Amino acid sequence: MAPKIFGILTAFTLAAAAFVANVNKTRYQAENIETDKQHGALEKSKIRLADAEEKMNVTLPNAIAAVEAELAKLKSEEADQTKANEDLAAQVATKTATISANKAKLDEFREKTSKVGDLKELAAKMRATNAELKELNSSIENTKAKIDNLTAENTSTVAQITSTQGKFETWGKGETLRDMKTRIRSIYPNWGFVTLAAGNNAGVMTNSNLNVVRDGQVIAKLLVTAVESGSASASIVPDSLAPDTTLMVGDRVEAASK
């Protein structure tokens, strides 16, 4: 009886071992398939990186030239508007002097006719003078309004120039724009990189540093390795991940301050 039970236990043990071996084989094959997929994704990323670098080498000089041309245009417009402001200010000064001179003449006339003269004629002259004063005041108000409008346009132009200069300087340093905000789109922890939901259209630059921010705290740092128009890939900087922290899809990403 004992040998029979021993044989049954041996057969059961062999069957269990065969089952475990088959499960391990299936898992091993699945891991190999996943590894091949990851290798394929990495190769595609390398190809995209090479394409992006080639595109950047072609488009960046054109973009810089366009920015410089726009900057020159804005400076020219600013100079024209400054000249127009000065001309209008000169006109206001001239008309103000005219009003003062007319007022002096009126005061002199009033003094001379205070005791003598035709009152009707004096009243008519006074009405004409008042009408002229009103016309001059209206002209001055219109001129002031034009100056205010030109001043506002000039302020807007200066702001555009300052903003354009800031972006140009940032691009020239190879840095991502300070106001760039995006999110983590996907994470590849085995390969140590993530993809972002923004690219060079939002001001992301290759080889620039980014911060991953959660609840107002920097929890990791990234180094941009590849950029496309609407997406980017970035390596997770070693040892930058905060203790007991795991990156998640949707984490906020912004430019790192220098």
KEKE-3310 file (N, C-alpha, C; in steps of 0.2 Angstrom, whole numbers, plus 5000, padded with zeros to 4 digits):
npx = (5004:5010:5020:5012:5005:5016:5020:5009:5010:5023:5020:5010:5018:5027:5019:5014:5027:5029:5018:5021:5034:5029:5021:5031:5038:5029:5028:5041:5042:5033:5039:5050:5044:5039:5051:5056:5047:5050:5063:5060:5053:5062:5072:5063:5062:5075:5076:5066:5072:5084:5078:5071:5082:5088:5078:5078:5091:5089:5077:5079:5089:5081:5070:5076:5081:5069:5064:5073:5071:5057:5059:5067:5058:5048:5056:5058:5045:5042:5051:5045:5033:5037:5042:5030:5023:5031:5029:5015:5015:5022:5013:5003:5009:5011:4997:4993:5001:4995:4982:4986:4991:4979:4971:4978:4977:4963:4961:4968:4960:4948:4952:4954:4942:4934:4928:4924:4917:4908:4896:4888:4897:4908:4903:4900:4913:4918:4910:4915:4928:4927:4921:4931:4941:4934:4934:4948:4951:4944:4951:4963:4959:4956:4969:4976:4969:4973:4987:4986:4981:4992:5002:4998:4998:5012:5017:5012:5019:5032:5031:5029:5041:5050:5046:5048:5062:5066:5062:5070:5082:5082:5080:5092:5101:5098:5088:5072:5057:5052:5039:5033:5022:5017:5012:5016:5015:5017:5026:5041:5048:5057:5066:5070:5064:5053:5038:5032:5018:5020:5029:5041:5033:5028:5039:5048:5065:5078:5090:5088:5084:5071:5058:5049:5034:5024:5011:5016:5030:5046:5048:5056:5069:5071:5079:5078:5078:5073:5063:5048:5035:5023:5026:5037:5052:5060:5074:5074:5083:5096:5095:5088:5074:5062:5063:5053:5044:5034:5034:5020:5008:5002:5008:5014:5024:5038:5049:5065:5073:5087)
npy = (4994:5006:5009:5011:5023:5031:5032:5038:5051:5055:5056:5066:5076:5078:5082:5094:5101:5101:5109:5122:5124:5126:5137:5146:5146:5152:5165:5169:5170:5180:5191:5192:5196:5208:5215:5216:5224:5236:5238:5241:5253:5261:5262:5268:5280:5285:5287:5297:5307:5309:5314:5325:5333:5335:5343:5354:5359:5364:5372:5381:5392:5399:5402:5411:5421:5426:5431:5441:5449:5453:5459:5470:5477:5480:5489:5499:5503:5508:5519:5527:5530:5536:5548:5553:5556:5566:5576:5578:5583:5595:5602:5603:5611:5623:5627:5629:5640:5649:5650:5656:5668:5674:5675:5684:5695:5697:5700:5712:5719:5720:5727:5740:5743:5743:5755:5763:5763:5753:5743:5733:5730:5726:5714:5706:5704:5697:5686:5680:5678:5669:5658:5655:5651:5639:5631:5630:5623:5611:5606:5604:5594:5583:5582:5578:5566:5558:5558:5550:5538:5534:5533:5522:5512:5513:5508:5495:5490:5491:5482:5470:5470:5468:5455:5447:5449:5442:5429:5426:5427:5417:5406:5406:5403:5389:5385:5380:5389:5400:5401:5389:5376:5360:5342:5326:5313:5299:5286:5277:5267:5257:5260:5273:5285:5298:5304:5319:5331:5342:5351:5358:5368:5374:5379:5370:5364:5355:5346:5354:5358:5352:5353:5342:5344:5343:5346:5359:5356:5351:5336:5328:5328:5332:5328:5335:5325:5323:5332:5336:5344:5344:5336:5328:5320:5315:5311:5304:5312:5304:5299:5311:5309:5311:5304:5289:5292:5291:5293:5299:5298:5313:5321:5338:5348:5359:5373:5372:5383:5393)
npz = (5000:5004:4994:4983:4987:4988:4975:4969:4975:4970:4956:4957:4961:4951:4941:4946:4946:4932:4928:4934:4928:4915:4917:4920:4909:4900:4906:4904:4890:4888:4894:4886:4874:4879:4881:4869:4863:4870:4866:4853:4854:4860:4849:4840:4846:4846:4832:4830:4838:4830:4819:4824:4828:4816:4809:4818:4816:4803:4804:4815:4812:4803:4811:4820:4812:4808:4820:4823:4812:4815:4827:4823:4815:4825:4833:4823:4821:4834:4835:4825:4831:4842:4836:4831:4843:4848:4838:4840:4853:4851:4843:4853:4862:4854:4851:4864:4868:4859:4864:4876:4872:4865:4876:4883:4875:4875:4889:4888:4880:4887:4897:4891:4886:4897:4903:4892:4875:4863:4869:4862:4852:4859:4865:4855:4850:4861:4861:4849:4852:4863:4856:4848:4858:4863:4852:4850:4863:4861:4850:4856:4866:4857:4852:4863:4866:4855:4857:4869:4864:4855:4864:4872:4862:4859:4872:4872:4861:4865:4876:4868:4861:4872:4877:4865:4864:4876:4874:4863:4869:4878:4869:4863:4873:4873:4882:4889:4888:4901:4904:4901:4903:4906:4905:4911:4899:4897:4905:4906:4916:4916:4907:4911:4906:4901:4892:4886:4886:4878:4865:4854:4850:4861:4867:4872:4873:4867:4877:4888:4905:4916:4928:4938:4946:4961:4971:4973:4976:4970:4964:4955:4943:4925:4910:4894:4879:4867:4855:4848:4837:4845:4856:4868:4873:4888:4899:4915:4928:4936:4953:4956:4960:4972:4989:4992:4982:4968:4950:4941:4928:4921:4931:4934:4924:4922:4917:4923:4934:4932)
capx = (5000:5014:5023:5007:5004:5022:5020:5004:5013:5028:5016:5007:5024:5030:5014:5015:5033:5028:5014:5025:5038:5025:5019:5037:5040:5025:5030:5048:5041:5030:5044:5054:5040:5039:5058:5057:5043:5053:5069:5058:5051:5069:5074:5059:5064:5081:5075:5063:5077:5088:5074:5070:5089:5089:5073:5080:5096:5086:5072:5081:5092:5076:5066:5080:5081:5062:5063:5077:5067:5052:5062:5069:5052:5045:5060:5056:5038:5043:5054:5040:5027:5040:5042:5023:5021:5034:5026:5009:5017:5024:5007:4999:5013:5009:4990:4993:5004:4990:4977:4988:4991:4973:4969:4981:4974:4956:4962:4970:4954:4943:4955:4954:4935:4930:4924:4921:4916:4901:4895:4886:4903:4912:4899:4901:4920:4919:4907:4919:4934:4925:4920:4938:4943:4931:4937:4955:4951:4942:4957:4968:4957:4957:4976:4978:4967:4978:4993:4985:4981:4999:5006:4996:5001:5019:5018:5011:5025:5038:5030:5030:5049:5053:5044:5052:5069:5066:5061:5075:5088:5081:5081:5099:5104:5096:5084:5065:5054:5051:5032:5031:5019:5014:5011:5019:5010:5018:5032:5044:5052:5063:5071:5072:5062:5045:5036:5028:5012:5021:5035:5044:5028:5027:5045:5053:5071:5082:5095:5086:5082:5064:5056:5042:5031:5018:5009:5021:5036:5049:5049:5061:5071:5071:5083:5075:5082:5070:5058:5044:5031:5018:5028:5045:5055:5065:5077:5074:5090:5098:5095:5084:5068:5062:5062:5047:5040:5034:5031:5013:5005:4998:5012:5015:5031:5039:5056:5069:5076:5095)
capy = (5000:5012:5010:5014:5030:5035:5033:5044:5057:5056:5058:5073:5081:5079:5086:5101:5104:5102:5115:5128:5125:5129:5144:5151:5147:5157:5172:5171:5172:5187:5196:5193:5200:5215:5218:5217:5230:5242:5240:5244:5260:5265:5263:5274:5287:5287:5289:5303:5312:5311:5318:5332:5337:5338:5348:5360:5362:5367:5377:5386:5398:5403:5405:5416:5426:5429:5434:5447:5454:5456:5464:5476:5480:5483:5495:5504:5506:5512:5525:5531:5532:5541:5554:5556:5558:5572:5581:5580:5587:5601:5605:5605:5617:5629:5629:5632:5647:5653:5651:5661:5675:5676:5677:5691:5700:5698:5704:5719:5722:5721:5733:5746:5744:5743:5761:5766:5758:5751:5737:5728:5727:5722:5708:5702:5701:5692:5679:5677:5675:5663:5653:5653:5647:5633:5627:5628:5618:5605:5604:5601:5588:5578:5580:5574:5559:5555:5556:5544:5532:5533:5531:5515:5508:5513:5504:5488:5489:5490:5475:5465:5469:5465:5448:5444:5448:5437:5423:5425:5426:5410:5401:5407:5399:5382:5384:5380:5395:5400:5401:5383:5372:5354:5336:5319:5309:5292:5284:5271:5267:5252:5264:5279:5291:5299:5308:5325:5333:5348:5351:5365:5374:5377:5382:5365:5364:5349:5346:5359:5355:5353:5350:5338:5347:5340:5350:5364:5354:5348:5329:5325:5333:5329:5331:5334:5322:5323:5337:5336:5350:5344:5331:5328:5314:5317:5306:5306:5313:5300:5302:5317:5308:5312:5298:5287:5295:5288:5298:5297:5301:5319:5326:5344:5349:5366:5374:5373:5389:5393)
capz = (5000:5005:4988:4979:4989:4986:4967:4968:4977:4965:4950:4958:4962:4944:4937:4948:4943:4925:4927:4936:4922:4909:4918:4920:4902:4897:4908:4901:4883:4888:4896:4880:4870:4881:4880:4861:4862:4873:4862:4847:4856:4860:4842:4836:4849:4843:4825:4831:4840:4825:4814:4827:4828:4809:4808:4822:4813:4797:4805:4820:4810:4800:4816:4823:4807:4808:4826:4822:4807:4818:4832:4819:4813:4831:4835:4819:4823:4840:4833:4821:4835:4846:4832:4830:4849:4849:4834:4843:4859:4848:4841:4859:4865:4850:4852:4871:4867:4855:4869:4881:4868:4864:4883:4885:4871:4878:4895:4887:4877:4892:4901:4887:4885:4903:4904:4886:4869:4861:4872:4858:4848:4863:4867:4849:4850:4866:4859:4844:4856:4867:4851:4846:4863:4863:4846:4852:4868:4858:4846:4861:4869:4852:4851:4869:4865:4850:4861:4874:4860:4853:4870:4873:4857:4861:4878:4869:4856:4870:4879:4863:4860:4878:4877:4860:4866:4882:4871:4859:4873:4881:4864:4861:4878:4873:4888:4888:4890:4908:4905:4898:4908:4903:4910:4909:4895:4898:4909:4905:4922:4915:4903:4914:4903:4901:4887:4888:4881:4874:4862:4853:4849:4868:4869:4875:4870:4868:4882:4893:4911:4918:4935:4939:4952:4963:4977:4974:4977:4965:4966:4951:4937:4919:4904:4887:4875:4860:4855:4842:4838:4851:4862:4869:4877:4893:4904:4922:4930:4941:4960:4957:4962:4979:4992:4993:4977:4961:4945:4939:4922:4923:4935:4931:4922:4920:4916:4929:4935:4933)
cpx = (5004:5017:5018:5006:5010:5022:5015:5007:5019:5025:5013:5013:5027:5025:5014:5021:5032:5023:5018:5030:5035:5023:5025:5039:5036:5027:5037:5047:5038:5035:5049:5051:5040:5046:5059:5053:5047:5059:5066:5056:5057:5072:5070:5061:5070:5080:5072:5068:5082:5084:5073:5076:5090:5085:5076:5086:5094:5082:5074:5084:5086:5072:5070:5080:5074:5061:5067:5074:5061:5054:5064:5063:5048:5049:5058:5050:5038:5046:5049:5035:5030:5040:5035:5021:5025:5031:5019:5010:5019:5018:5003:5002:5011:5002:4990:4995:4999:4985:4979:4988:4984:4970:4972:4978:4967:4957:4964:4964:4949:4945:4953:4946:4931:4926:4921:4920:4909:4900:4893:4892:4907:4909:4901:4908:4921:4916:4912:4925:4932:4924:4927:4942:4941:4934:4944:4955:4949:4947:4962:4966:4958:4964:4978:4975:4971:4984:4992:4985:4988:5003:5004:4999:5009:5021:5017:5017:5031:5038:5032:5038:5052:5052:5048:5059:5070:5066:5067:5082:5088:5082:5089:5103:5102:5091:5076:5062:5051:5043:5029:5028:5016:5014:5015:5013:5011:5025:5034:5050:5058:5068:5073:5070:5055:5044:5031:5023:5013:5028:5038:5039:5027:5033:5050:5059:5075:5088:5094:5084:5075:5063:5049:5040:5025:5017:5014:5028:5039:5051:5054:5063:5072:5076:5080:5080:5079:5064:5054:5039:5026:5020:5035:5046:5060:5067:5076:5081:5091:5098:5091:5077:5067:5060:5055:5042:5040:5031:5024:5012:5001:5002:5014:5023:5032:5047:5059:5073:5083:5097)
cpy = (5006:5014:5013:5022:5034:5036:5038:5050:5059:5059:5065:5078:5083:5083:5093:5104:5105:5108:5121:5129:5128:5136:5149:5152:5152:5164:5174:5173:5179:5192:5197:5197:5207:5219:5220:5224:5237:5243:5243:5252:5264:5267:5269:5280:5290:5290:5296:5309:5314:5316:5325:5336:5340:5344:5354:5363:5366:5373:5383:5392:5402:5406:5411:5422:5430:5433:5441:5452:5457:5461:5471:5480:5484:5489:5501:5508:5510:5519:5530:5534:5537:5548:5557:5559:5565:5578:5583:5584:5594:5605:5607:5611:5623:5631:5632:5639:5651:5655:5657:5668:5678:5679:5683:5696:5702:5702:5711:5723:5724:5727:5740:5748:5744:5749:5764:5761:5756:5744:5731:5725:5723:5715:5703:5699:5696:5685:5676:5674:5669:5657:5650:5649:5640:5628:5625:5622:5611:5602:5601:5595:5582:5576:5576:5566:5555:5553:5550:5538:5529:5530:5524:5511:5507:5508:5497:5486:5487:5483:5470:5464:5466:5457:5444:5443:5443:5430:5421:5424:5419:5405:5401:5403:5391:5380:5384:5386:5395:5399:5394:5379:5366:5348:5330:5315:5302:5291:5277:5270:5262:5255:5271:5285:5292:5303:5313:5327:5339:5347:5358:5370:5377:5380:5377:5364:5358:5351:5352:5355:5357:5350:5347:5341:5344:5343:5355:5362:5350:5341:5325:5330:5329:5332:5330:5331:5322:5328:5336:5343:5350:5339:5332:5322:5317:5311:5309:5306:5308:5303:5308:5315:5308:5305:5296:5290:5291:5292:5295:5301:5307:5324:5332:5345:5356:5367:5375:5380:5388:5398)
cpz = (5000:4998:4983:4980:4987:4979:4966:4969:4972:4959:4951:4958:4955:4940:4939:4946:4936:4924:4929:4931:4916:4910:4918:4913:4898:4899:4905:4894:4883:4890:4890:4875:4872:4880:4873:4860:4864:4869:4855:4848:4857:4854:4839:4840:4847:4836:4825:4833:4834:4820:4817:4827:4821:4807:4812:4818:4806:4799:4810:4817:4806:4805:4819:4819:4807:4814:4826:4818:4811:4824:4829:4817:4819:4833:4830:4820:4829:4839:4830:4826:4840:4843:4832:4837:4850:4844:4837:4849:4857:4846:4847:4862:4861:4851:4859:4871:4864:4860:4874:4878:4867:4871:4885:4881:4873:4884:4893:4884:4882:4896:4897:4886:4891:4905:4898:4881:4869:4864:4868:4854:4852:4865:4861:4848:4855:4864:4854:4847:4860:4862:4849:4851:4864:4858:4848:4858:4865:4854:4851:4864:4864:4851:4857:4868:4860:4853:4866:4870:4858:4859:4872:4868:4858:4866:4876:4865:4860:4873:4874:4862:4866:4878:4871:4861:4871:4879:4867:4863:4876:4876:4863:4866:4878:4879:4885:4891:4897:4909:4903:4904:4904:4908:4907:4906:4897:4902:4907:4910:4920:4911:4906:4910:4903:4894:4889:4883:4878:4871:4860:4851:4855:4871:4873:4870:4872:4872:4887:4899:4913:4925:4935:4946:4954:4970:4979:4976:4971:4967:4961:4946:4931:4914:4898:4882:4867:4860:4848:4842:4844:4856:4862:4873:4882:4898:4911:4925:4936:4948:4961:4960:4969:4983:4993:4988:4971:4956:4943:4932:4924:4928:4931:4930:4920:4920:4922:4929:4935:4938)
residu = (MET:ALA:PRO:LYS:ILE:PHE:GLY:ILE:LEU:THR:ALA:PHE:THR:LEU:ALA:ALA:ALA:ALA:PHE:VAL:ALA:ASN:VAL:ASN:LYS:THR:ARG:TYR:GLN:ALA:GLU:ASN:ILE:GLU:THR:ASP:LYS:GLN:HIS:GLY:ALA:LEU:GLU:LYS:SER:LYS:ILE:ARG:LEU:ALA:ASP:ALA:GLU:GLU:LYS:MET:ASN:VAL:THR:LEU:PRO:ASN:ALA:ILE:ALA:ALA:VAL:GLU:ALA:GLU:LEU:ALA:LYS:LEU:LYS:SER:GLU:GLU:ALA:ASP:GLN:THR:LYS:ALA:ASN:GLU:ASP:LEU:ALA:ALA:GLN:VAL:ALA:THR:LYS:THR:ALA:THR:ILE:SER:ALA:ASN:LYS:ALA:LYS:LEU:ASP:GLU:PHE:ARG:GLU:LYS:THR:SER:LYS:VAL:GLY:ASP:LEU:LYS:GLU:LEU:ALA:ALA:LYS:MET:ARG:ALA:THR:ASN:ALA:GLU:LEU:LYS:GLU:LEU:ASN:SER:SER:ILE:GLU:ASN:THR:LYS:ALA:LYS:ILE:ASP:ASN:LEU:THR:ALA:GLU:ASN:THR:SER:THR:VAL:ALA:GLN:ILE:THR:SER:THR:GLN:GLY:LYS:PHE:GLU:THR:TRP:GLY:LYS:GLY:GLU:THR:LEU:ARG:ASP:MET:LYS:THR:ARG:ILE:ARG:SER:ILE:TYR:PRO:ASN:TRP:GLY:PHE:VAL:THR:LEU:ALA:ALA:GLY:ASN:ASN:ALA:GLY:VAL:MET:THR:ASN:SER:ASN:LEU:ASN:VAL:VAL:ARG:ASP:GLY:GLN:VAL:ILE:ALA:LYS:LEU:LEU:VAL:THR:ALA:VAL:GLU:SER:GLY:SER:ALA:SER:ALA:SER:ILE:VAL:PRO:ASP:SER:LEU:ALA:PRO:ASP:THR:THR:LEU:MET:VAL:GLY:ASP:ARG:VAL:GLU:ALA:ALA:SER:LYS)
# end
